[in-house]
Amino acid sequence: MTLALMVSIMGIAVVDSLNPSLFIAQFYLLTTPRPVPRLLSFIAGILVVNFGGGVLILAGVRTLVADVFSSMNGNTLHGLQLALGIALLVFGLWYKIQPKSDSEGGIEAKKPRSLLPIHTFVLGMVVMLNEITTALPYFIAIERITQANLSSLHNLLLLIVYNVIFSLPLLGFIGLFVLYRQRFASQLARISQFVQIWAPRLTKYFSVLFGGLFMVNAVAYFVRNLEFLK
């Protein structure tokens, strides 16, 4: 496992963690009485789907990917990296930074019928499954992990690091609530509005940034190996 791979996975996780839908559901739970237990179960549900899905994907494609990538040379691998960089760049450029207004069907929190921790755990799973269409950063991270052809232990370690970073903003809001309960509660509407505005912006900017870095790294490889272009 290289430092570059670890930094890359951590950077992608930062992009993926800026998900307005998860924040909106969390802010709804913050308005309920004694929210911390149900918030922790909500985050646990999210992580079960995210981490479990990553493990299943890696387990399912590990042998196939190992066979495919073992037959590829550096030019092909960096060509794939270039394609991934372009995909991330296009995703960032395409991603809309302005949330829809209420009249356009804006982001709304999915509300559980019950506030028992087991039910908010299921809510976390449902919200995460609903976000599968925006999971491009996670798929890119898994692709980079499989490319590295690491041991199962290192694969799990990288997935754990990814999911810890992914959950940090959610855990951070719980920490703020616990430390500054009254002030945080009174500012919740303003914080929610701030997140809805800036989370999409940061997702867009980080996607463009990391897509550009992947492209630059791939192009630099081809420039160093000009005989490939002859």
C-alpha positions as CSV (number, residue, x, y, z in Angstrom):
1,M,0.0,0.0,0.0
2,T,1.5,3.3,-1.1
3,L,1.0,6.8,0.5
4,A,-0.3,8.1,-2.8
5,L,-3.1,5.4,-2.8
6,M,-4.0,6.2,0.8
7,V,-4.1,10.0,0.1
8,S,-6.2,9.3,-3.0
9,I,-8.7,7.2,-1.2
10,M,-9.0,9.7,1.6
11,G,-9.5,12.6,-0.8
12,I,-12.3,10.7,-2.6
13,A,-13.9,9.9,0.7
14,V,-13.9,13.6,1.6
15,V,-15.8,14.3,-1.7
16,D,-18.3,11.5,-1.0
17,S,-18.9,12.6,2.6
18,L,-20.5,15.9,1.4
19,N,-23.9,14.5,0.8
20,P,-26.8,16.9,1.5
21,S,-29.4,14.2,1.6
22,L,-27.7,12.5,4.6
23,F,-27.3,15.8,6.4
24,I,-30.9,16.8,5.9
25,A,-32.1,13.5,7.4
26,Q,-29.7,14.0,10.3
27,F,-30.9,17.5,10.9
28,Y,-34.5,16.2,11.1
29,L,-33.4,13.7,13.8
30,L,-31.5,16.5,15.7
31,T,-34.9,18.2,16.2
32,T,-36.3,15.2,18.1
33,P,-36.1,14.6,21.9
34,R,-32.8,13.1,23.1
35,P,-31.6,12.5,19.5
36,V,-28.1,11.1,20.1
37,P,-28.9,7.4,20.3
38,R,-31.1,7.5,17.2
39,L,-28.5,9.6,15.4
40,L,-25.8,7.0,16.2
41,S,-28.1,4.2,15.0
42,F,-28.9,6.2,11.8
43,I,-25.1,6.6,11.1
44,A,-24.6,2.8,11.8
45,G,-27.3,2.0,9.2
46,I,-25.5,4.2,6.7
47,L,-22.1,2.5,7.4
48,V,-23.6,-1.0,7.2
49,V,-24.8,-0.4,3.7
50,N,-21.7,1.6,2.6
51,F,-19.0,-0.7,4.1
52,G,-20.9,-3.9,3.6
53,G,-21.5,-3.0,-0.1
54,G,-17.9,-2.2,-0.6
55,V,-16.8,-5.5,0.9
56,L,-19.3,-7.4,-1.3
57,I,-18.1,-5.6,-4.4
58,L,-14.5,-6.2,-3.6
59,A,-15.1,-9.9,-2.8
60,G,-17.2,-10.4,-6.0
61,V,-14.7,-8.8,-8.4
62,R,-11.4,-9.5,-6.7
63,T,-10.5,-12.6,-8.7
64,L,-11.8,-11.2,-12.0
65,V,-10.0,-7.8,-11.5
66,A,-6.8,-9.6,-10.5
67,D,-6.8,-11.6,-13.7
68,V,-7.7,-8.6,-15.9
69,F,-5.2,-6.2,-14.4
70,S,-2.4,-8.7,-14.3
71,S,-2.6,-8.9,-18.1
72,M,-2.5,-5.1,-18.5
73,N,0.7,-3.0,-19.0
74,G,1.3,0.4,-17.5
75,N,0.0,2.2,-20.6
76,T,-3.4,0.5,-20.2
77,L,-3.6,1.1,-16.5
78,H,-2.8,4.8,-16.8
79,G,-5.3,5.0,-19.7
80,L,-7.9,3.7,-17.3
81,Q,-6.8,6.3,-14.7
82,L,-7.1,9.0,-17.4
83,A,-10.6,7.8,-18.1
84,L,-11.5,7.9,-14.5
85,G,-10.2,11.4,-14.1
86,I,-12.3,12.5,-17.1
87,A,-15.3,10.8,-15.5
88,L,-14.8,12.5,-12.2
89,L,-14.1,15.9,-13.9
90,V,-17.3,15.5,-16.0
91,F,-19.3,14.6,-12.9
92,G,-18.0,17.7,-11.1
93,L,-18.8,20.0,-14.0
94,W,-22.2,18.5,-14.5
95,Y,-23.1,18.4,-10.7
96,K,-25.6,21.2,-9.9
97,I,-24.5,23.3,-7.0
98,Q,-27.9,24.9,-6.3
99,P,-30.4,22.8,-4.5
100,K,-33.9,22.8,-5.9
101,S,-36.5,25.1,-4.4
102,D,-39.4,23.7,-2.5
103,S,-41.6,24.3,-5.5
104,E,-39.3,22.2,-7.6
105,G,-39.3,19.3,-5.1
106,G,-36.3,20.3,-3.0
107,I,-34.4,18.0,-0.7
108,E,-36.6,16.7,2.0
109,A,-35.6,14.4,4.9
110,K,-37.0,10.9,4.9
111,K,-39.0,10.7,8.1
112,P,-39.3,7.3,10.0
113,R,-42.7,6.3,11.3
114,S,-41.1,5.6,14.6
115,L,-38.1,7.1,16.4
116,L,-36.8,4.0,18.0
117,P,-33.1,3.4,17.3
118,I,-33.8,0.2,15.4
119,H,-36.1,2.2,13.0
120,T,-33.6,5.1,12.5
121,F,-31.0,2.4,11.8
122,V,-33.3,1.2,9.0
123,L,-33.8,4.8,7.9
124,G,-30.0,5.1,7.6
125,M,-29.9,2.0,5.4
126,V,-32.8,3.3,3.2
127,V,-31.3,6.7,2.8
128,M,-27.9,5.2,1.8
129,L,-29.5,2.8,-0.7
130,N,-31.4,5.7,-2.2
131,E,-28.1,7.5,-2.8
132,I,-26.7,4.7,-5.0
133,T,-27.1,6.9,-8.0
134,T,-24.6,9.4,-6.6
135,A,-22.1,6.7,-5.5
136,L,-19.6,7.4,-8.3
137,P,-16.8,8.5,-5.9
138,Y,-17.2,5.3,-3.9
139,F,-17.0,3.2,-7.1
140,I,-13.9,5.1,-8.2
141,A,-12.3,4.4,-4.8
142,I,-13.1,0.7,-5.0
143,E,-11.7,0.6,-8.5
144,R,-8.4,2.2,-7.3
145,I,-8.2,-0.3,-4.5
146,T,-8.7,-3.3,-6.8
147,Q,-6.1,-1.8,-9.2
148,A,-3.5,-1.8,-6.4
149,N,-3.9,-5.6,-6.1
150,L,-3.5,-5.6,-2.3
151,S,-4.1,-8.3,0.3
152,S,-7.6,-8.7,1.7
153,L,-6.4,-7.2,5.0
154,H,-5.2,-4.0,3.2
155,N,-8.4,-3.8,1.2
156,L,-10.5,-3.9,4.4
157,L,-8.2,-1.3,6.0
158,L,-8.7,1.1,3.1
159,L,-12.5,0.5,3.2
160,I,-12.5,1.2,6.9
161,V,-10.4,4.4,6.4
162,Y,-12.8,5.5,3.6
163,N,-15.9,4.9,5.7
164,V,-14.5,6.6,8.8
165,I,-13.8,9.7,6.8
166,F,-17.2,9.4,5.1
167,S,-18.9,9.4,8.5
168,L,-16.8,12.2,10.1
169,P,-19.2,15.1,9.1
170,L,-22.2,13.2,10.5
171,L,-20.3,12.4,13.7
172,G,-19.1,16.0,13.8
173,F,-22.6,17.4,13.9
174,I,-23.4,15.1,16.8
175,G,-20.4,16.4,18.6
176,L,-21.4,20.0,18.0
177,F,-24.9,19.2,19.3
178,V,-23.6,17.6,22.5
179,L,-21.1,20.4,23.2
180,Y,-23.3,23.4,22.2
181,R,-26.8,21.9,22.6
182,Q,-28.8,25.1,23.1
183,R,-26.9,27.3,20.6
184,F,-26.8,24.5,18.0
185,A,-30.5,23.8,18.3
186,S,-31.3,27.5,17.8
187,Q,-29.1,27.7,14.8
188,L,-30.2,24.4,13.2
189,A,-32.2,26.0,10.4
190,R,-29.3,28.3,9.5
191,I,-26.8,25.4,9.6
192,S,-29.2,23.3,7.4
193,Q,-29.4,26.1,4.8
194,F,-25.6,26.5,4.9
195,V,-25.1,22.8,4.3
196,Q,-27.6,22.7,1.4
197,I,-25.7,25.5,-0.2
198,W,-22.1,24.5,0.4
199,A,-22.1,20.7,0.4
200,P,-23.0,20.6,-3.4
201,R,-20.4,23.3,-4.1
202,L,-17.7,21.4,-2.3
203,T,-18.7,18.2,-4.0
204,K,-18.5,19.9,-7.3
205,Y,-15.1,21.6,-6.6
206,F,-13.5,18.5,-5.1
207,S,-14.7,16.3,-7.9
208,V,-13.1,18.7,-10.5
209,L,-9.9,18.9,-8.4
210,F,-9.4,15.2,-8.0
211,G,-10.5,14.5,-11.5
212,G,-7.9,17.0,-12.7
213,L,-5.2,15.4,-10.5
214,F,-5.9,11.9,-11.9
215,M,-5.7,13.3,-15.4
216,V,-2.5,15.2,-14.8
217,N,-0.9,12.1,-13.3
218,A,-1.9,9.9,-16.2
219,V,-0.8,12.5,-18.8
220,A,2.5,12.9,-17.0
221,Y,3.1,9.1,-17.3
222,F,2.5,9.2,-21.0
223,V,4.8,12.2,-21.5
224,R,7.6,10.4,-19.6
225,N,7.0,7.4,-21.9
226,L,6.8,9.2,-25.3
227,E,7.8,6.0,-27.2
228,F,4.2,4.9,-26.5
229,L,3.0,7.8,-28.6
230,K,5.3,7.1,-31.5
